[in-house]
Amino acid sequence: MLIIGYTASVFIGLVLGLLGSGGSILAIPILVYLFHLDPVIATAYSLFIVGATSSVGVISKGKEGLVNFKTGLVFGAPSLLAVFSTRKWIVPALPDIIINTSYLTINKRMLLLGLFAALMIAASFSMIRKRKNVPEPKESSIIYMIILGLAIGLLTGLVGAGGGFLIIPALVLLAGQPMKVATGTSLFIIAFNSLIGFTGDIINLQIQWMFLLSITALAVAGIFVGNWLSTKINGSYLRAAFGWLILVMGCWILVKEVINP
């Protein structure tokens, strides 16, 4: 199982390189179900792995002029505040038993993995759906970007997911970015949020650095392959195939952890 886990870690970076999002959607199940980590620790490790891997992707995309750093900072600043606050104070404050009645019991594991499964299912629909009519990019109110940034930061902090499937459409529709630039800028925001969010866990958790750096190195190797493949493969077909995969995974996690624990 460990060999499968280490092998699968390469695909975290591979997906990030190909799609500009989705790395954490693979990272959490790999860490929880293949390496048997506690979900709270898994979400923290996911932030570091995806953040470090995205940083490497940003360097490559930046050299190609596909990262709008100014927009990334405007969008990412409120998100950064939310993700750090969530990891530093909200997640540690969650009790082990969230709800306990004669009819319903929800513990921290069920809450975090249930939210994550719901995120996977929502992300899968956005990936599977064919975009026949793409709205024209347009400049939108900075207020909307701040509110969405805060919401994505909260989500990232709770479930350890970068939220790229939300960031990319927001950058296209609210910030008027071309799709390729939005993908590169998304990596910048994910890297920024994830690594800063992880600092909120360093004091609260005991980090197994050798293990974490090993997984991160494999994911970084994967993003180089993903960047290269992104120039060779039709992105729409790949995105749809990945969408179906995470739909199945999300439903399985939801059934296993929440509906029939």
ZAMARGU-4260 file (C-alpha; in steps of 0.2 Angstrom, whole numbers, plus 5000, padded with zeros to 4 digits):
<rodrens>
0) 5000/5000/5000 | 5015/5012/5004 | 5022/5009/4987 | 5005/5013/4979 | 5004/5028/4989
5) 5021/5035/4984 | 5018/5031/4966 | 5001/5040/4967 | 5010/5055/4974 | 5017/5059/4957
10) 4999/5061/4950 | 4996/5076/4963 | 5009/5086/4953 | 5004/5079/4936 | 4986/5085/4938
15) 4992/5102/4944 | 5003/5104/4929 | 4989/5098/4917 | 4974/5108/4924 | 4981/5121/4936
20) 4970/5114/4950 | 4965/5097/4957 | 4981/5092/4966 | 4973/5092/4983 | 4958/5082/4977
25) 4971/5068/4975 | 4982/5072/4989 | 4969/5070/5003 | 4963/5053/4998 | 4981/5047/4995
30) 4986/5053/5013 | 4971/5047/5022 | 4967/5030/5013 | 4985/5025/5007 | 4996/5032/5021
35) 4982/5031/5034 | 4985/5048/5041 | 4972/5057/5052 | 4961/5069/5042 | 4967/5084/5051
40) 4986/5080/5048 | 4982/5075/5030 | 4974/5092/5027 | 4989/5101/5034 | 5001/5090/5024
45) 4990/5093/5008 | 4993/5111/5010 | 5012/5110/5010 | 5013/5097/4996 | 5001/5107/4985
50) 5008/5123/4990 | 5026/5118/4986 | 5022/5109/4970 | 5011/5124/4964 | 5026/5136/4968
55) 5037/5126/4955 | 5023/5127/4943 | 5022/5146/4945 | 5040/5147/4940 | 5037/5138/4924
60) 5021/5147/4920 | 5029/5164/4925 | 5043/5162/4912 | 5030/5160/4899 | 5021/5176/4905
65) 5006/5166/4910 | 5004/5173/4928 | 4996/5189/4933 | 5004/5192/4950 | 4995/5209/4953
70) 4978/5200/4951 | 4984/5185/4961 | 4989/5196/4975 | 4972/5206/4975 | 4962/5190/4974
75) 4974/5180/4986 | 4976/5192/5000 | 4958/5190/5008 | 4959/5171/5004 | 4976/5171/5013
80) 4969/5179/5029 | 4955/5167/5029 | 4965/5151/5026 | 4978/5156/5040 | 4965/5160/5052
85) 4955/5144/5049 | 4971/5133/5051 | 4977/5142/5066 | 4962/5144/5076 | 4946/5136/5069
90) 4952/5118/5065 | 4961/5116/5081 | 4945/5122/5090 | 4934/5109/5082 | 4929/5096/5095
95) 4931/5078/5092 | 4912/5075/5093 | 4903/5089/5083 | 4885/5083/5085 | 4880/5069/5097
100) 4861/5064/5098 | 4851/5048/5099 | 4848/5050/5080 | 4864/5058/5074 | 4883/5058/5078
105) 4895/5068/5068 | 4914/5068/5073 | 4928/5079/5067 | 4934/5066/5054 | 4916/5064/5047
110) 4914/5083/5046 | 4931/5086/5037 | 4930/5071/5025 | 4911/5074/5022 | 4915/5092/5017
115) 4929/5086/5006 | 4919/5073/4997 | 4906/5087/4994 | 4919/5098/4987 | 4925/5084/4975
120) 4908/5081/4969 | 4905/5099/4966 | 4922/5100/4957 | 4918/5085/4946 | 4902/5093/4939
125) 4912/5109/4934 | 4925/5098/4925 | 4913/5086/4917 | 4901/5099/4910 | 4904/5105/4892
130) 4906/5123/4890 | 4897/5127/4874 | 4895/5146/4877 | 4909/5154/4887 | 4904/5171/4894
135) 4915/5185/4888 | 4928/5190/4902 | 4924/5206/4910 | 4930/5217/4924 | 4920/5215/4940
140) 4918/5223/4957 | 4933/5221/4968 | 4921/5217/4982 | 4915/5201/4973 | 4933/5196/4972
145) 4937/5199/4990 | 4921/5190/4996 | 4925/5175/4985 | 4943/5175/4991 | 4937/5174/5009
150) 4926/5160/5005 | 4939/5150/4995 | 4951/5153/5010 | 4939/5146/5022 | 4936/5131/5012
155) 4955/5129/5009 | 4958/5130/5027 | 4945/5117/5032 | 4948/5103/5020 | 4966/5107/5014
160) 4960/5109/4996 | 4967/5124/4985 | 4950/5128/4977 | 4958/5130/4960 | 4941/5124/4952
165) 4933/5140/4959 | 4948/5151/4957 | 4950/5149/4938 | 4932/5153/4933 | 4933/5168/4945
170) 4949/5174/4937 | 4941/5172/4920 | 4924/5180/4924 | 4927/5192/4937 | 4945/5198/4933
175) 4944/5196/4914 | 4959/5185/4913 | 4962/5173/4898 | 4960/5155/4902 | 4979/5151/4901
180) 4983/5166/4912 | 4970/5161/4924 | 4977/5144/4925 | 4994/5150/4929 | 4988/5164/4941
185) 4978/5150/4950 | 4994/5141/4954 | 5001/5157/4961 | 4986/5159/4972 | 4985/5141/4977
190) 5004/5141/4982 | 5002/5157/4991 | 4987/5152/5001 | 4993/5134/5004 | 5010/5137/5011
195) 5005/5152/5022 | 4990/5141/5028 | 5002/5127/5033 | 5012/5139/5044 | 4996/5139/5055
200) 4998/5120/5058 | 5017/5120/5062 | 5014/5125/5080 | 4998/5115/5082 | 5005/5098/5074
205) 5020/5087/5075 | 5026/5087/5057 | 5035/5071/5050 | 5046/5081/5039 | 5055/5067/5030
210) 5039/5059/5025 | 5031/5076/5020 | 5047/5081/5009 | 5047/5064/5001 | 5029/5065/4995
215) 5032/5083/4990 | 5047/5079/4979 | 5037/5066/4970 | 5023/5078/4967 | 5036/5091/4961
220) 5042/5078/4948 | 5024/5076/4943 | 5021/5094/4939 | 5036/5095/4927 | 5028/5080/4917
225) 5011/5088/4918 | 5017/5105/4911 | 5025/5096/4897 | 5010/5085/4894 | 4998/5101/4894
230) 5006/5106/4877 | 5002/5088/4870 | 4985/5083/4876 | 4968/5091/4873 | 4964/5099/4890
235) 4945/5097/4888 | 4945/5078/4886 | 4957/5077/4900 | 4947/5088/4912 | 4931/5078/4909
240) 4940/5061/4912 | 4947/5068/4928 | 4930/5075/4933 | 4922/5058/4931 | 4937/5050/4942
245) 4934/5062/4956 | 4915/5061/4955 | 4917/5042/4959 | 4930/5045/4972 | 4919/5059/4980
250) 4904/5048/4981 | 4914/5033/4988 | 4921/5044/5002 | 4904/5051/5006 | 4897/5034/5008
255) 4911/5027/5018 | 4914/5041/5030 | 4896/5049/5032 | 4882/5039/5026 | 4889/5022/5031
260) 4904/5025/5043
</rodrens>
